[in-house]
Amino acid sequence: MLEWPGNSPDLNPIENLWNFMKKKVSEKHPSSLHALQRAIKEVWFRDITPDYCCKLMDSMPRRLQEVIKNKGGHTKN
């Protein structure tokens, strides 16, 4: 368990997940509300796998080191 400020997207796995979803959904170029809803569901069920979530969690030590290296600044990961 880590204690960090609430506004720390580099160290917040769900923020990384939402960014990944946003990218994948935008690649589908939905042009209507129905297409957007369909794209979101498709990405959620196809790409947000347990393995992907585990990889996000496993990346935390590396992310912590990057933030430390950047003296608290943002990382690219």
Summary of the structure (lengths in Angstrom):
residues: 77
radius of gyration: 14.8
end to end distance: 20.2
largest distance: 43.7
contacts: 162
relative contact order: 0.15
helix: 66%
strand: 0%
